[in-house]
Amino acid sequence: MTITPKLAAPEAADAGPAAAEKVPGARSTGPSVAGVLEAYALVVVIALFIVFFSLLPETSETFPTSANFQAISGNQAVIAIISLAALVPLIANQFDLSVGATAGLAAVFSADLMADGTSIVVAILVALAIGGGIGLINGLLVTRARVNAVIVTLGTSTVLGGVIAMKTNGETIVNVPSSVIEFGTANTLGIPRPVLVLVGIAILVYYALEYTPLGRYLYAMGSNEDAARLVGLPTRTTLTASFVIAGMLAAAGGVLQVARSGGADPRVSANFTLAALAAAFLSAAAIKPGRFNVGGVLVAVSFLAVLNGGLNLAGAQPYVNDYVNGTALVVGVALAAYLGRRRRGATDG
């Protein structure tokens, strides 16, 4: 399944994804009103849900409060970072189903090291190295052994789940330093610190995808991997790098989860993967329709956070969140495919 524009010519890979969308001789007239509405439709839906839950009798007293929005944004910062991890290889049409397990493993090891008195910086670096190592294994198996990414990362996720169970014996790791917990739960200028971390990471990922050769190559591969290979792009190296970056981002999310929750729960990693993939796919329906993008991920995470948070405050059962995330994943895939086909049709025309 491809959802990004086809390469129009070999030079499009060097000029960036936008070059593939240009039609020779055409004069740009800027975005149309319909295009703007499509790009920000999900933002409007978020606003409508905020109004709805603010007026709903069951949630009117608790939902529209600064404390609630701080809690929602702080809790969702972790999911957003893991969603960015899923986004990077997804741009090249490769699925990484191990991002949740990688985050969980990084959380377990970093929390265990911190609880044993290891330097916080060392614990974070070890977690990032674990994430990068997992990503490297995934990338080499996909690019060198030619194993389908879904099979590779699903197998990796299963193995990591076993490692987490062996490491923790099913028990939550606690006794992390108070300074870590304070960082994860405190606010700066009314903004939860995990959100500030998310903003910094999102800016870095956005820059890498939009303004570096790595990002251009990934979008080119997502458009047409065979064409990208024929014009001389380092497709195997690029794809391997995308999995390494995904692993390190997932690990960063895992470390932030330790700070946010005050420990490492071995049971939460399974919930990360579905929510992260749902947000990554829904990103193609926001900001830049038909194209997986960082801004779309942040909008999608906000959409799921507001909807799930409102339902929880309204008294919905916990399993309702699974319904929402699962449906969002299916809808996200369908929208990504539809918008991608329409985008390619407009480009070809």
C-alpha positions as CSV (number, residue, x, y, z in Angstrom):
1,M,0.0,0.0,0.0
2,T,1.4,3.4,-1.0
3,I,-0.1,6.6,0.1
4,T,2.5,9.2,-0.9
5,P,3.0,10.8,-4.3
6,K,4.8,8.8,-7.0
7,L,8.2,9.9,-8.1
8,A,7.7,12.0,-11.2
9,A,11.4,11.7,-12.2
10,P,14.8,10.7,-10.8
11,E,15.6,14.3,-9.7
12,A,12.4,14.3,-7.5
13,A,14.2,12.2,-4.9
14,D,16.9,14.8,-4.5
15,A,14.7,17.8,-4.5
16,G,12.4,16.4,-1.8
17,P,8.8,15.1,-1.8
18,A,7.3,18.4,-2.8
19,A,9.2,18.3,-6.1
20,A,7.2,15.2,-7.1
21,E,4.0,17.2,-6.8
22,K,4.9,20.0,-9.1
23,V,3.5,19.9,-12.6
24,P,5.7,21.5,-15.3
25,G,4.2,24.8,-16.5
26,A,1.6,25.0,-13.7
27,R,1.3,28.1,-11.6
28,S,0.8,27.7,-7.9
29,T,-2.3,29.4,-6.6
30,G,-1.9,28.4,-3.0
31,P,-4.1,26.0,-1.0
32,S,-7.7,25.9,-1.8
33,V,-10.5,26.4,0.7
34,A,-11.4,22.8,0.4
35,G,-7.8,21.7,0.9
36,V,-7.5,23.8,4.1
37,L,-10.8,22.4,5.4
38,E,-9.6,18.9,4.7
39,A,-6.2,19.5,6.4
40,Y,-7.7,20.9,9.6
41,A,-11.0,18.9,9.7
42,L,-9.7,16.7,12.6
43,V,-8.7,19.8,14.5
44,V,-12.3,21.0,14.2
45,V,-13.5,17.7,15.4
46,I,-11.3,17.9,18.4
47,A,-12.8,21.4,19.2
48,L,-16.3,20.0,18.8
49,F,-15.5,17.1,21.2
50,I,-14.1,19.6,23.8
51,V,-17.3,21.6,23.6
52,F,-19.4,18.5,23.8
53,F,-17.7,17.1,26.9
54,S,-17.6,20.6,28.5
55,L,-21.4,20.7,28.2
56,L,-22.2,17.1,29.0
57,P,-23.7,17.0,32.5
58,E,-21.6,14.0,33.6
59,T,-18.3,15.8,32.6
60,S,-19.1,19.5,32.6
61,E,-17.5,20.1,36.1
62,T,-14.3,18.1,35.5
63,F,-13.5,18.2,31.8
64,P,-13.1,21.9,31.1
65,T,-10.5,22.5,33.8
66,S,-6.9,23.3,33.5
67,A,-6.0,20.3,35.8
68,N,-7.8,17.9,33.4
69,F,-6.1,19.3,30.3
70,Q,-2.7,19.2,32.1
71,A,-3.3,15.6,33.0
72,I,-4.5,14.6,29.5
73,S,-1.6,16.3,27.8
74,G,1.0,15.0,30.2
75,N,-0.2,11.4,29.9
76,Q,-0.4,11.5,26.2
77,A,3.1,12.9,25.7
78,V,4.4,9.3,26.0
79,I,2.0,8.0,23.4
80,A,2.9,10.8,21.1
81,I,6.6,10.1,21.2
82,I,6.0,6.4,20.6
83,S,3.6,7.4,17.7
84,L,6.5,9.4,16.2
85,A,8.6,6.2,16.5
86,A,6.0,4.3,14.5
87,L,5.8,7.2,12.0
88,V,9.4,7.1,10.8
89,P,9.4,3.7,9.1
90,L,5.8,4.0,8.2
91,I,6.7,6.8,5.8
92,A,8.6,4.2,3.8
93,N,5.5,1.9,4.0
94,Q,7.1,-0.3,6.7
95,F,5.3,-1.3,9.8
96,D,7.1,-1.4,13.2
97,L,4.9,-3.4,15.6
98,S,7.6,-3.5,18.2
99,V,7.5,0.1,19.3
100,G,5.3,-0.6,22.3
101,A,7.4,-3.5,23.5
102,T,10.6,-1.5,22.9
103,A,9.2,1.3,25.0
104,G,8.3,-1.2,27.7
105,L,11.7,-2.8,27.8
106,A,13.5,0.5,27.9
107,A,11.2,1.6,30.8
108,V,12.0,-1.6,32.7
109,F,15.7,-1.4,32.3
110,S,16.0,2.3,33.0
111,A,13.8,2.1,36.1
112,D,15.7,-0.9,37.3
113,L,19.0,0.9,36.9
114,M,17.7,4.0,38.6
115,A,16.3,2.0,41.5
116,D,19.8,0.4,42.0
117,G,21.4,3.8,42.3
118,T,22.8,4.1,38.8
119,S,23.2,7.6,37.4
120,I,20.0,8.9,35.8
121,V,22.0,10.0,32.7
122,V,23.6,6.5,32.4
123,A,20.2,4.8,32.8
124,I,18.7,7.0,30.0
125,L,21.7,6.3,27.7
126,V,21.4,2.5,28.3
127,A,17.7,2.7,27.5
128,L,18.3,4.6,24.3
129,A,21.1,2.1,23.3
130,I,18.6,-0.8,23.9
131,G,16.1,0.9,21.7
132,G,18.6,1.6,19.0
133,G,19.9,-2.0,19.1
134,I,16.4,-3.4,18.8
135,G,15.8,-1.1,15.8
136,L,19.1,-2.2,14.2
137,I,18.1,-5.9,14.5
138,N,14.7,-5.1,13.0
139,G,16.3,-3.1,10.2
140,L,18.9,-5.7,9.3
141,L,16.3,-8.5,9.2
142,V,14.1,-6.5,6.9
143,T,16.7,-5.2,4.6
144,R,19.4,-8.0,4.6
145,A,17.4,-11.1,5.3
146,R,14.4,-9.8,3.3
147,V,11.9,-10.8,5.9
148,N,8.6,-8.9,5.9
149,A,8.6,-6.0,8.4
150,V,5.3,-7.1,10.0
151,I,6.6,-10.6,10.7
152,V,10.0,-9.3,12.0
153,T,8.6,-6.7,14.3
154,L,5.8,-8.9,15.5
155,G,8.3,-11.5,16.4
156,T,10.5,-9.0,18.1
157,S,7.6,-7.6,20.1
158,T,6.8,-11.1,21.3
159,V,10.4,-11.8,22.3
160,L,10.7,-8.5,24.1
161,G,7.5,-9.3,26.0
162,G,9.2,-12.4,27.3
163,V,12.3,-10.5,28.3
164,I,10.1,-8.0,30.2
165,A,8.3,-10.8,32.0
166,M,11.6,-12.5,32.9
167,K,13.2,-9.2,34.1
168,T,10.2,-8.1,36.3
169,N,8.5,-11.4,37.2
170,G,5.3,-9.5,36.4
171,E,5.9,-6.9,39.2
172,T,6.1,-3.1,38.8
173,I,9.6,-1.6,39.4
174,V,9.4,1.3,41.8
175,N,11.9,3.2,44.0
176,V,13.1,5.4,41.2
177,P,14.7,8.7,42.3
178,S,12.3,11.4,43.4
179,S,13.9,13.9,41.0
180,V,12.8,11.7,38.1
181,I,9.2,11.5,39.4
182,E,9.2,15.3,40.0
183,F,10.3,15.9,36.5
184,G,7.6,13.7,35.1
185,T,4.8,15.1,37.1
186,A,5.7,18.8,37.5
187,N,4.7,21.7,35.3
188,T,6.7,24.6,33.9
189,L,4.7,27.7,33.2
190,G,1.5,25.6,33.5
191,I,2.7,23.1,30.9
192,P,3.5,19.5,31.9
193,R,7.3,18.9,31.5
194,P,6.7,15.7,29.4
195,V,4.8,17.9,26.9
196,L,7.9,20.1,26.6
197,V,10.0,17.0,26.0
198,L,7.5,16.0,23.3
199,V,7.7,19.4,21.6
200,G,11.5,19.2,21.5
201,I,11.5,15.6,20.0
202,A,8.7,16.5,17.6
203,I,10.7,19.5,16.3
204,L,13.8,17.3,15.8
205,V,11.8,14.6,13.9
206,Y,10.0,17.2,11.8
207,Y,13.3,18.7,10.8
208,A,14.9,15.3,10.0
209,L,11.9,14.3,7.8
210,E,11.4,17.6,6.0
211,Y,14.8,19.1,5.6
212,T,17.4,16.3,5.5
213,P,18.3,13.6,2.9
214,L,17.0,10.9,5.3
215,G,13.5,12.3,5.2
216,R,13.5,12.9,1.5
217,Y,14.7,9.3,0.9
218,L,12.1,7.8,3.2
219,Y,9.3,9.7,1.4
220,A,10.7,8.7,-2.0
221,M,10.8,5.0,-0.9
222,G,7.2,5.3,0.4
223,S,6.2,6.6,-3.0
224,N,8.0,4.0,-5.1
225,E,10.8,2.0,-3.6
226,D,11.8,0.4,-6.9
227,A,12.1,3.8,-8.5
228,A,14.1,5.1,-5.5
229,R,16.5,2.2,-5.8
230,L,16.9,2.7,-9.6
231,V,17.9,6.4,-9.2
232,G,20.6,5.4,-6.8
233,L,19.1,6.1,-3.3
234,P,20.7,4.1,-0.5
235,T,17.4,2.3,0.2
236,R,18.7,-0.5,2.5
237,T,20.7,1.9,4.6
238,T,17.9,4.4,4.8
239,L,15.3,1.8,5.9
240,T,17.7,0.4,8.5
241,A,18.2,3.9,9.9
242,S,14.5,4.4,10.1
243,F,14.1,1.4,12.3
244,V,17.0,2.4,14.5
245,I,15.5,5.9,14.9
246,A,12.1,4.3,15.7
247,G,13.7,2.1,18.4
248,M,15.4,5.1,20.0
249,L,12.3,7.2,19.9
250,A,10.3,4.4,21.5
251,A,12.9,4.0,24.2
252,A,12.7,7.7,24.9
253,G,9.0,7.3,25.3
254,G,9.6,4.4,27.7
255,V,12.0,6.5,29.9
256,L,9.5,9.3,30.0
257,Q,6.8,6.9,31.1
258,V,9.0,5.9,34.1
259,A,9.2,9.6,35.0
260,R,5.5,10.1,34.5
261,S,4.3,7.0,36.5
262,G,7.1,6.8,39.0
263,G,8.1,3.3,37.9
264,A,7.9,0.7,35.2
265,D,4.7,-1.5,34.9
266,P,5.4,-4.5,32.7
267,R,1.8,-4.7,31.6
268,V,1.4,-1.3,29.9
269,S,3.7,-1.8,26.9
270,A,1.0,-3.8,25.0
271,N,-1.3,-0.8,25.1
272,F,1.3,1.5,23.5
273,T,1.5,-0.2,20.1
274,L,-2.1,0.0,19.1
275,A,-2.5,3.7,20.1
276,A,0.8,4.6,18.4
277,L,-0.1,2.9,15.1
278,A,-3.6,4.5,15.2
279,A,-2.1,8.0,15.6
280,A,0.6,7.4,13.0
281,F,-2.0,6.3,10.4
282,L,-4.4,9.0,11.3
283,S,-1.6,11.5,10.7
284,A,-2.3,11.1,7.0
285,A,-5.8,12.6,7.5
286,A,-4.6,15.8,9.1
287,I,-2.3,18.8,8.3
288,K,-1.0,17.2,5.1
289,P,-3.7,14.8,3.9
290,G,-2.5,11.7,2.1
291,R,1.0,12.0,3.6
292,F,2.2,10.7,6.9
293,N,3.5,13.7,8.9
294,V,4.6,14.9,12.3
295,G,1.9,17.6,12.7
296,G,-0.7,15.0,11.8
297,V,0.6,12.7,14.5
298,L,0.2,15.4,17.2
299,V,-3.3,16.2,16.0
300,A,-4.3,12.5,16.0
301,V,-2.9,11.9,19.5
302,S,-4.8,15.0,20.7
303,F,-8.0,13.7,19.1
304,L,-7.7,10.2,20.8
305,A,-6.7,11.8,24.1
306,V,-9.7,14.2,24.2
307,L,-12.1,11.4,23.1
308,N,-10.8,8.8,25.5
309,G,-10.4,11.3,28.3
310,G,-13.9,12.5,28.0
311,L,-15.4,9.0,27.8
312,N,-13.4,8.0,31.0
313,L,-14.7,11.0,32.9
314,A,-18.2,10.2,31.6
315,G,-18.0,6.8,33.3
316,A,-17.3,4.6,30.3
317,Q,-15.8,1.2,31.0
318,P,-12.0,0.9,30.4
319,Y,-12.5,-1.5,27.4
320,V,-14.3,1.4,25.5
321,N,-10.8,2.9,25.0
322,D,-9.9,-0.3,23.1
323,Y,-12.9,0.2,20.9
324,V,-11.9,3.8,20.2
325,N,-8.2,3.0,19.4
326,G,-9.0,0.0,17.3
327,T,-11.6,1.8,15.3
328,A,-9.2,4.8,14.9
329,L,-6.6,2.4,13.5
330,V,-9.0,1.0,10.9
331,V,-10.3,4.4,10.0
332,G,-6.8,5.8,9.8
333,V,-5.6,3.1,7.4
334,A,-8.7,3.6,5.2
335,L,-8.3,7.3,5.1
336,A,-4.6,7.1,4.4
337,A,-5.2,4.8,1.5
338,Y,-8.1,6.9,0.1
339,L,-6.3,10.3,0.5
340,G,-3.1,8.8,-0.9
341,R,-4.9,7.5,-4.0
342,R,-6.5,10.9,-4.5
343,R,-3.3,12.7,-4.0
344,R,-1.5,10.5,-6.6
345,G,-4.4,11.1,-9.0
346,A,-4.1,14.8,-8.6
347,T,-0.3,14.7,-9.1
348,D,-0.6,12.4,-12.2
349,G,-3.2,14.6,-13.6
